[in-house]
Amino acid sequence: MRRLALLRHAKSSWEDLRQTDHARPLNSRGQRDAVALAETIQSLGLKFDRVLCSTATRTRETWDGLMGALPKGSPTPRYLEELYLAEPEKLLSAVRREGEAVETLLVIGHNDGLHEFALGLVGDATELVLRDRLSEKFPTAALAVFHCPVAVWSALAWQQNRLTALRYPRDIEGDA
């Protein structure tokens, strides 16, 4: 059984309209949410073997905020250009390339693709309440955790995975 965590980057800044979308940093709320997410990740008992992260500034800063608050020993992320605004099939392809040694994987990316990817992964074993909540939205700093019934990542399939946790920024205070 593998675990896959999907994290949408934290809230980004629109302060400088001359910046490219790729270069937009986190705003102050996003910085706070990224640090607070570390407590949520710890409360869920997640320890990542690998992190795949979009190359966008806001995803990198989300990881930096998390990493600074997680216990030592977190992996160095792989920054992949292909994850920037990736569609679900690209995300699936990136995950399927992971090796056997990776039990728990974190992917940090963007909507709409990340939300559609999460929806596509959900299988019948997922509680209806979680499934309905996920179908409504996947806001910034949202975290979805799946148990994937595969021995190797290359076997990851659509609609076969159980969503076990779904946290939104407004939930974070309850985890602390």
TORKOL-4160 file (C-alpha; in steps of 0.2 Angstrom, whole numbers, padded with zeros to 4 digits, m for minus):
176
<pt num="1" X="0000" Y="0000" Z="0000"/>
<pt num="2" X="0007" Y="0017" Z="m0005"/>
<pt num="3" X="0002" Y="0034" Z="0001"/>
<pt num="4" X="0000" Y="0049" Z="m0011"/>
<pt num="5" X="m0002" Y="0067" Z="m0004"/>
<pt num="6" X="m0007" Y="0080" Z="m0016"/>
<pt num="7" X="m0004" Y="0098" Z="m0010"/>
<pt num="8" X="m0010" Y="0114" Z="m0019"/>
<pt num="9" X="0002" Y="0128" Z="m0016"/>
<pt num="10" X="m0003" Y="0141" Z="m0003"/>
<pt num="11" X="m0010" Y="0158" Z="m0007"/>
<pt num="12" X="0000" Y="0168" Z="m0019"/>
<pt num="13" X="0002" Y="0187" Z="m0021"/>
<pt num="14" X="m0005" Y="0197" Z="m0035"/>
<pt num="15" X="0003" Y="0213" Z="m0029"/>
<pt num="16" X="0015" Y="0215" Z="m0044"/>
<pt num="17" X="0005" Y="0213" Z="m0059"/>
<pt num="18" X="0021" Y="0214" Z="m0070"/>
<pt num="19" X="0027" Y="0197" Z="m0063"/>
<pt num="20" X="0024" Y="0182" Z="m0074"/>
<pt num="21" X="0012" Y="0169" Z="m0067"/>
<pt num="22" X="0027" Y="0157" Z="m0064"/>
<pt num="23" X="0036" Y="0170" Z="m0054"/>
<pt num="24" X="0022" Y="0174" Z="m0042"/>
<pt num="25" X="0027" Y="0172" Z="m0023"/>
<pt num="26" X="0016" Y="0168" Z="m0008"/>
<pt num="27" X="0007" Y="0182" Z="0000"/>
<pt num="28" X="0008" Y="0184" Z="0019"/>
<pt num="29" X="m0007" Y="0172" Z="0022"/>
<pt num="30" X="0001" Y="0159" Z="0011"/>
<pt num="31" X="0017" Y="0160" Z="0021"/>
<pt num="32" X="0007" Y="0157" Z="0037"/>
<pt num="33" X="m0003" Y="0143" Z="0029"/>
<pt num="34" X="0013" Y="0134" Z="0023"/>
<pt num="35" X="0020" Y="0134" Z="0040"/>
<pt num="36" X="0004" Y="0128" Z="0048"/>
<pt num="37" X="0002" Y="0114" Z="0036"/>
<pt num="38" X="0018" Y="0106" Z="0044"/>
<pt num="39" X="0007" Y="0103" Z="0059"/>
<pt num="40" X="m0007" Y="0095" Z="0049"/>
<pt num="41" X="0006" Y="0084" Z="0040"/>
<pt num="42" X="0013" Y="0078" Z="0057"/>
<pt num="43" X="m0004" Y="0075" Z="0064"/>
<pt num="44" X="m0008" Y="0064" Z="0050"/>
<pt num="45" X="0008" Y="0054" Z="0053"/>
<pt num="46" X="0015" Y="0058" Z="0036"/>
<pt num="47" X="0034" Y="0056" Z="0032"/>
<pt num="48" X="0038" Y="0059" Z="0014"/>
<pt num="49" X="0051" Y="0048" Z="0005"/>
<pt num="50" X="0050" Y="0059" Z="m0010"/>
<pt num="51" X="0043" Y="0076" Z="m0015"/>
<pt num="52" X="0039" Y="0081" Z="m0032"/>
<pt num="53" X="0036" Y="0100" Z="m0034"/>
<pt num="54" X="0032" Y="0112" Z="m0048"/>
<pt num="55" X="0046" Y="0124" Z="m0053"/>
<pt num="56" X="0034" Y="0139" Z="m0049"/>
<pt num="57" X="0040" Y="0151" Z="m0036"/>
<pt num="58" X="0024" Y="0149" Z="m0026"/>
<pt num="59" X="0025" Y="0130" Z="m0025"/>
<pt num="60" X="0044" Y="0131" Z="m0020"/>
<pt num="61" X="0039" Y="0143" Z="m0006"/>
<pt num="62" X="0025" Y="0132" Z="0000"/>
<pt num="63" X="0038" Y="0118" Z="0002"/>
<pt num="64" X="0051" Y="0130" Z="0010"/>
<pt num="65" X="0038" Y="0135" Z="0023"/>
<pt num="66" X="0033" Y="0117" Z="0026"/>
<pt num="67" X="0051" Y="0110" Z="0027"/>
<pt num="68" X="0056" Y="0124" Z="0039"/>
<pt num="69" X="0043" Y="0117" Z="0051"/>
<pt num="70" X="0044" Y="0098" Z="0048"/>
<pt num="71" X="0056" Y="0087" Z="0058"/>
<pt num="72" X="0074" Y="0086" Z="0051"/>
<pt num="73" X="0076" Y="0072" Z="0038"/>
<pt num="74" X="0063" Y="0078" Z="0025"/>
<pt num="75" X="0069" Y="0074" Z="0007"/>
<pt num="76" X="0076" Y="0086" Z="m0005"/>
<pt num="77" X="0062" Y="0089" Z="m0018"/>
<pt num="78" X="0063" Y="0086" Z="m0036"/>
<pt num="79" X="0058" Y="0102" Z="m0045"/>
<pt num="80" X="0049" Y="0097" Z="m0061"/>
<pt num="81" X="0044" Y="0110" Z="m0075"/>
<pt num="82" X="0031" Y="0098" Z="m0081"/>
<pt num="83" X="0021" Y="0100" Z="m0065"/>
<pt num="84" X="0018" Y="0118" Z="m0068"/>
<pt num="85" X="0000" Y="0120" Z="m0072"/>
<pt num="86" X="0000" Y="0101" Z="m0076"/>
<pt num="87" X="m0016" Y="0092" Z="m0082"/>
<pt num="88" X="m0021" Y="0076" Z="m0073"/>
<pt num="89" X="m0013" Y="0064" Z="m0086"/>
<pt num="90" X="0004" Y="0073" Z="m0084"/>
<pt num="91" X="0003" Y="0072" Z="m0065"/>
<pt num="92" X="m0002" Y="0053" Z="m0066"/>
<pt num="93" X="0013" Y="0050" Z="m0078"/>
<pt num="94" X="0025" Y="0059" Z="m0065"/>
<pt num="95" X="0019" Y="0049" Z="m0051"/>
<pt num="96" X="0020" Y="0032" Z="m0061"/>
<pt num="97" X="0039" Y="0035" Z="m0064"/>
<pt num="98" X="0043" Y="0034" Z="m0045"/>
<pt num="99" X="0053" Y="0020" Z="m0039"/>
<pt num="100" X="0049" Y="0005" Z="m0028"/>
<pt num="101" X="0058" Y="0013" Z="m0013"/>
<pt num="102" X="0046" Y="0027" Z="m0012"/>
<pt num="103" X="0031" Y="0023" Z="m0001"/>
<pt num="104" X="0024" Y="0040" Z="0003"/>
<pt num="105" X="0025" Y="0053" Z="m0010"/>
<pt num="106" X="0020" Y="0072" Z="m0010"/>
<pt num="107" X="0016" Y="0081" Z="m0025"/>
<pt num="108" X="0015" Y="0100" Z="m0024"/>
<pt num="109" X="0006" Y="0108" Z="m0039"/>
<pt num="110" X="m0008" Y="0119" Z="m0046"/>
<pt num="111" X="m0026" Y="0119" Z="m0050"/>
<pt num="112" X="m0036" Y="0115" Z="m0060"/>
<pt num="113" X="m0025" Y="0100" Z="m0065"/>
<pt num="114" X="m0022" Y="0095" Z="m0047"/>
<pt num="115" X="m0040" Y="0095" Z="m0042"/>
<pt num="116" X="m0045" Y="0085" Z="m0057"/>
<pt num="117" X="m0031" Y="0073" Z="m0053"/>
<pt num="118" X="m0037" Y="0070" Z="m0036"/>
<pt num="119" X="m0055" Y="0068" Z="m0042"/>
<pt num="120" X="m0049" Y="0055" Z="m0054"/>
<pt num="121" X="m0040" Y="0045" Z="m0041"/>
<pt num="122" X="m0055" Y="0043" Z="m0029"/>
<pt num="123" X="m0061" Y="0025" Z="m0029"/>
<pt num="124" X="m0077" Y="0018" Z="m0021"/>
<pt num="125" X="m0069" Y="0014" Z="m0005"/>
<pt num="126" X="m0068" Y="0033" Z="m0001"/>
<pt num="127" X="m0081" Y="0039" Z="0012"/>
<pt num="128" X="m0095" Y="0049" Z="0003"/>
<pt num="129" X="m0092" Y="0064" Z="0014"/>
<pt num="130" X="m0074" Y="0065" Z="0009"/>
<pt num="131" X="m0078" Y="0062" Z="m0009"/>
<pt num="132" X="m0092" Y="0076" Z="m0009"/>
<pt num="133" X="m0081" Y="0088" Z="0000"/>
<pt num="134" X="m0067" Y="0085" Z="m0013"/>
<pt num="135" X="m0079" Y="0087" Z="m0027"/>
<pt num="136" X="m0084" Y="0105" Z="m0021"/>
<pt num="137" X="m0067" Y="0113" Z="m0022"/>
<pt num="138" X="m0048" Y="0111" Z="m0019"/>
<pt num="139" X="m0043" Y="0128" Z="m0012"/>
<pt num="140" X="m0025" Y="0135" Z="m0010"/>
<pt num="141" X="m0015" Y="0125" Z="0003"/>
<pt num="142" X="m0027" Y="0111" Z="0002"/>
<pt num="143" X="m0020" Y="0093" Z="0006"/>
<pt num="144" X="m0027" Y="0077" Z="0000"/>
<pt num="145" X="m0020" Y="0060" Z="0006"/>
<pt num="146" X="m0024" Y="0044" Z="m0003"/>
<pt num="147" X="m0020" Y="0026" Z="0001"/>
<pt num="148" X="m0016" Y="0018" Z="m0016"/>
<pt num="149" X="m0018" Y="m0001" Z="m0017"/>
<pt num="150" X="m0002" Y="m0004" Z="m0028"/>
<pt num="151" X="0014" Y="m0012" Z="m0025"/>
<pt num="152" X="0023" Y="m0001" Z="m0037"/>
<pt num="153" X="0019" Y="0017" Z="m0043"/>
<pt num="154" X="0019" Y="0012" Z="m0061"/>
<pt num="155" X="0002" Y="0003" Z="m0057"/>
<pt num="156" X="m0007" Y="0018" Z="m0050"/>
<pt num="157" X="m0024" Y="0019" Z="m0059"/>
<pt num="158" X="m0039" Y="0030" Z="m0060"/>
<pt num="159" X="m0054" Y="0027" Z="m0048"/>
<pt num="160" X="m0045" Y="0014" Z="m0037"/>
<pt num="161" X="m0038" Y="0024" Z="m0022"/>
<pt num="162" X="m0045" Y="0028" Z="m0005"/>
<pt num="163" X="m0045" Y="0046" Z="0000"/>
<pt num="164" X="m0041" Y="0045" Z="0018"/>
<pt num="165" X="m0038" Y="0064" Z="0023"/>
<pt num="166" X="m0043" Y="0080" Z="0016"/>
<pt num="167" X="m0038" Y="0096" Z="0024"/>
<pt num="168" X="m0042" Y="0114" Z="0019"/>
<pt num="169" X="m0033" Y="0130" Z="0027"/>
<pt num="170" X="m0049" Y="0133" Z="0038"/>
<pt num="171" X="m0046" Y="0115" Z="0045"/>
<pt num="172" X="m0028" Y="0119" Z="0050"/>
<pt num="173" X="m0032" Y="0127" Z="0067"/>
<pt num="174" X="m0042" Y="0112" Z="0072"/>
<pt num="175" X="m0026" Y="0101" Z="0069"/>
<pt num="176" X="m0014" Y="0112" Z="0080"/>
